[in-house]
Amino acid sequence: MFSWKMLAMFAFGFASGFPFYIVKDVLKAWMTDANVDLTTIGLFSAVSLPYTLKFIWSPAMDSIVPSFLGRRRGWILIAQIGLIITIAMMGQFDPAESLLWIAIIALSISFFGASQDIALDAFRREYLTNEELGFGTGVWMNSWRLGMLVSVGASFFLADNNVGWSSIHIMLSLMMLIGVMTTFLVPEPKINATPPVSLNEAIIQPFVEFFSRDGAIIILLFILLYKIGDNMAGAMNIPFILKMGFSKTEYFVIVKGIGMAGLFGGVLAGGAIMIRLGIAKSLWVFGILQAVSTAFFAALIIIDHDTQLWIHYKNHILGAIVAFELFATGLGTAAYATFMAIKTNKKYTATQYALLTSLMAVPGTIAAMATGFIVETFGWSSFYFICAFLAIPGMLLLFKLAPWNATNEELDVNNQHG
């Protein structure tokens, strides 16, 4: 837990989260300052599309080995250099006059950021042992969020203190040197599998290998279903909390303060617990906790709002429920991400992990579209109970995929496929 490997995971997680929010949030704030119309700002959400489509070019990063630093570190460095150049370059244009160029460069930032993620995810899977993977993933995910907070927070603070956006983008680009230095300091992972040597091996075989496994469809169903209820509940938490009579300030302090602390703690605790329990037991325990914590939101409906308990302690009650829910979410996310990593064949790590992480985002997005209808039809209390019960199908799949007593080695596909 306290090793140079985990320090590397912290630095790489920061480098991964940092550029994503430059195009997601910083760019929109900059355009707002420049009085760009809201329709255009909304359309610019599409510049983050490469993060969703990264599985398309991930086979090239599995098969082509750069002539320096190795298969993983070589691609990581190439992507990082691309990010340093494009982040600095974007700030040299004026949104009021050069939106087309800004759009092109923002797409380039997303492309290099997604490419860095492909290589970094593969590096993490190959660099860490099965025992280290859970905690390493927890460190990574929290550092990823720290990268987001730094990129957005630093930009907003500097802009509010009259620092020009050109200078801000140069400073943001230099922050990527944290990732560059780490790339040079860590060793290239050593694996037994040889890289793909043909287009067929690079593009077709990762999918053929995955879908030829016993239970491949069950793995995909599990990825789609394990966190669907948790994601649906999260999609409606803002309107629910505000409709319960809490102010926007109370929401921010409780959910973004106490709740985020719970999430960070859950991710780290999940990684630490997996060292003791193993991945299989952790998936069971964390999945149950996710469902129970989601159902707890119904308590905010059941409690009589006219009692002294509610009047004097409503913020404490919400804080406890939010902290528990996001702590459980962090636990489940750590186990979920670790399970996906351990199910990638190390010969095709980049391609298969990019595919699985892309699929991971699908159910939450689609299911979230129906949440408003469910609330209007059944009410808030029933909505949260429905979200809790939706955990059951994913949990049932664990009987096949990760029986209670299964060891990490038994779950690792590389022990079965070489």
N, C-alpha and C positions, 0 to 999 in steps of 0.2 A: 504493500500500500504506500509506503514512504520510500520511493526509489526513484532513480533517474528516469526510468521508463515512464512513471506517472508524471514527472515534470515535463517530459516530452509530450505526453498526451495533453497536458494542460496548455502548453504552447501551441500545439497543432490545433486543438479545439478552438482556441482564441483566433487563430489565423483562418479557420474555417467559417466561424460565425461573423467575423468582422466585415467582409465585403458584401455579404448577403443584404445587410440592412443599409448599406450605402445606396443600393439601387431601390430598396423597398421603402425606406423612410427618409433618409437624408435627401435624396433626390427630390422627393415630393415637397419637403420643407423649403428647399432651395427654389423650386419652381413657384411655390406659393409666394415667397419673398419677391420674386420677379413678376408677380401679378399674372401668371399664366392662368388661363381659364380652367375651371374645375373639370370640364369634359376632357380636355387634353391631359390634365393630371391623372384622371381616371384611366385613360387609355394607356398611359405610361406604365400601368401595372403589368402590362404584357412583357416588359423588358426582362422580368424575372423568369420567363418561360424556360430558358435553358436549364434551370434547376430541376424542372419537371421532366424534361426530355433528355437528361444526361445519359440515359441508358443507350441512346442511339449511337454515340461515338465512344462509349466505354470499351467496346471490343478492340479498338485501335490502341487503347492505352494498356490493354492486356498483352497484345501481340507485338507491338513495336517497342523495343528496348533502346532508350537513348544511349548515346555513346559515352555518357558521363554519369556518374553517381548510381546507375542501376535502373531497373525497371520502375520502381516506385519513386525513389527520391529524384530521379531524373525528371519525371513528369511533374512531380510536386514543384520542383524549382522552376521549370518552364512556366507553369501556371502562375506561380508567385511573381515572376518577373513580368509576365503579362499584366497581372493585377497592379503592380506598382506603376507601370507605364500608363495604363488606361485610367486608373483612379486619378492620377495627377493630371492627365490630359483633359479629362472631362471638365474639371474646374476652370479651364482656360477659355471656355465658351460662355456666351451669354444666353440664358434660356429665352429671353425676350426676342432674340434675333437668330439663334442657331439651334432650334429644337431638333432638326433632322440629324445634325452631327451629334448632339447630345444623346439622341435615341440610339444611334449607331454605336457610340462609345459605351453607353449603358448596357446594351446587348453584349458588347465585348466583355465588359466587366462580369456580367452574369455567366458568359461562356467560360471565361478563365476561372471564375469562382466555382462553377459547377465541375469543371475539369479538375481543379485542385481537390474538391470533395471526393471525386471518383478515386483519385490516387491516394488521398489521405485515408479514406475508408478501407481501401485495400491494404494500405500500410499497417493500419491499426490491427486488422484481422491477422496479418502475417507476422507482425512484430511481437504481439502479446501471446502468451500461452493461454490455454483454455481457462486456467485458474485466475489469470490476471485480467482476462477480457471483460468480466463483469464490472469490476471496480474501475478499470481503465476507461470503459465506456461511460461510466458515471462521471468521472473526472472530465472527460471530453465534453459531455453534454452541458455540464455546468460552465465550463470554460467557453463553450460556444455561445452561451447566453451572455457571458461576460463580454465577449467580443462584440455582441450586438449592443449591449449597454454602453460600451466605450465609444463605438463608432457613432451612435446616435447622440449620446450624452455630450461627448466632446464637441461634436459639430454644432449642436444647439447652443452650448455654452459659449463657444467662440463667436458664433453668429450674433448672439445677444450682446456680446461685448465688442461689436463693430469690427471684427476680423473679417476680411473679404473672403468670399467663397473660393476664390482662386487659391489663396493661402491655405484655407481649410483643407482643400482636396490634396494639396501637396503634403500637408502634415498627416492626413489620413493614409496616403500612399506609403509614407515612411514607416507607419506602424506595422506594415506587412514585413518589415525587416526582422521582426520577432520570429515569424515563420521561416524566413530565409536562413537565419542563423541556426535555428533548430534543425533544418534540413541538412545542413553541413555537419552538425554535431552528432546526429544519430546514425547508427549503422544501417545498411541496407538489409532488410529481412532475408533470411536464408530459408528457402523451402525446397522440398524434394521435387516438386512438379516443375517441368520445363514449360516456358512460355509457348503459346500457340505460334505456329510457324507459317500458317496459310490463312487465307480469307475464310475458308471453311472452318478451320479450327477456331479462329478468332470470333466469327459472327454466328455460325450455325451451332457449333459444338457446345458452347456454354448453355444454350437452351435445350439442345438434345440431351446433354448430360443431366440437366436438372429434371426435365420432364420424363426421363427414362427411369428415375428412381421410384421405388415403391413409396406410395404416399405423397408424390409430388403435388397432386391436386389438393390433398389435405393440408399440406404446408401453406399453399397459397390461400386456402380458405381460412386457415388460422390467422395468417397475416392480415386478411381482410376483416376478420371478426373479433379478434382478441380485445381490441380497444375501441370498438365501434360505439358501445354505449357510453363510455367515458368521453369520447370525442363529441358525441351528440349532446351530452349534458353541458360540456364546456362551451358549445356553440351558443347556448342560450343563457349563460350565467350573467352576462351584462344586463340584458333586459329584465331578467328575473330579479336580480338584486335591486335594481333601480325601482321596479314595481313594488318591491317589498317595503319601500319607503326610505331607503338609504340614499344619501346624497352622492353626487359624483365624487366629491372629495373623500367621503367615507369608503366608497367603492375602491378608489385608487389606493388609499392607505392600507385597507384590509387585504384586498386581492393582490395588488402589485407589491405590497410590502410584506405583510405576514404570509400571504399565499405563496409568493415567490420564494421566500425563505423556506417554506415547507416543501416546495418543489425541489429546490436545490438540495435540501436535506434528504429528501426521498430518493433522489437519483444517487447520491453518494452512499446513503445507507443501503440502497438496493444492491449496489456494486459490492459493498463490504459483506452483506449478508450472503450474496451468491458465493463468496469465497468459502463460507461455512456450509451452506445448504446445498450448493450446486444449482445449476440452471433449472432442472426439472422441478424440484420442490419449490424453488423461488417463483416459477411461473404459476404454480397452483396457489401459493399463499398470496402473492401480490395480486393475482386476478380476483380472488375473493375479496381482498381489501378494497380494490378498485370499485367493485360492485356495491359493497356496503357503504363506502364513503359517498358514492353518488346518491344512494337512497337517503342519506342523512339530510340532503337539501330539503326533502319533504317536511322535515321537522320545522322549518321556517314557516310553513303553511299551517301545520298542526297546532303549534304553540299559539295560545290566545294572545293577540296583540294588545289587549286592553289590560293585561295583568302588569303588576309592578315588576315582575321578573323580566318581561319583554321591554318595558319602558326604560328600565335602568340598565339592563344588561344586553340589549339587542346587538350592540357592536361586539361584545365579547362572544356572544353565541355565534354570530356570523363568522368572526375570526377563527373560532375553534373549528367550525364546520369546514371553512375554506382551507385552513391549514391541514386538516385531516385529509380532505379530498385531494389537494395538490400534493401532499406527501405520498399518498397512495398512488397518484398518477406518476410521480417520479419513480417510485418503486417499480411499477408496471412497465414504464418506459425503458428503464435500465435493463430489465430482464428480456423485454421484447426485442430491443436492439441487439442484445447479446445473442439471443436465439437466432435472429436472422444472420448474424455474422458467422455463427458456427455451422450454419447450413449452406455456406458457400464453399465450393470446391476451390482450393488454393490455386489451381491452375487458371481459373477464370474468376478470381475474387472480384476484380473491378466490375466486370460485366454483370455477374449475378447479384452482387450487392447493390449496384445501381438499379437493377430491375426491381429487386425486392423493396428498396426504399422508395422507389417511384410508386409501386403498388400500395405501399403503406399509407400514402396520402389520399388515395382514391376514396375509400369508404367514408372517411370523416367528412370529406368535401361533399359527396353525394348525399349521405345521410343527413347532413346538416341542413340541406335544402328542405327536408320534411319536418324539421323540428317545430317550426312555427305552427304548421297545420296540426301537429299532434297536441301542442299546448292548447290551441283554440278548441280542439275537439274534446279532449279529455281533462284539461285543467293542469295546473302546475304540479300538484302533488302526484297525480297519476303519471305525468310525463317523466318525473325523476325515477319513479318505480319501474316504468317501462325501460328506461335507459339502464337501470340496474339489472333487470332480467335479461336484457340483450347481451349481457356478459356470458350467459349460460352456454349458447352454442359454441363459442370459442373455447370455453373451459372444457366442454365435453370432448373436443378434438384432442385435448392433452392426453386422454386415455390411450390414444394411438401414437401421438407424436412424442410425448414426454411423460411416460408413466412415473409415478411418484418416486420410485427407487432408481430411476435411470441415472447413470453417471454422466458427467460431461463428455467423457470419451465415447460413450455409447451414442450420444447425440451428435457428435462431430462427424460430418459426412466424410471428412478426409481420412478417417480411420477405416472407412468402408470402401472408399474409391481410390485411395492412394494418392 
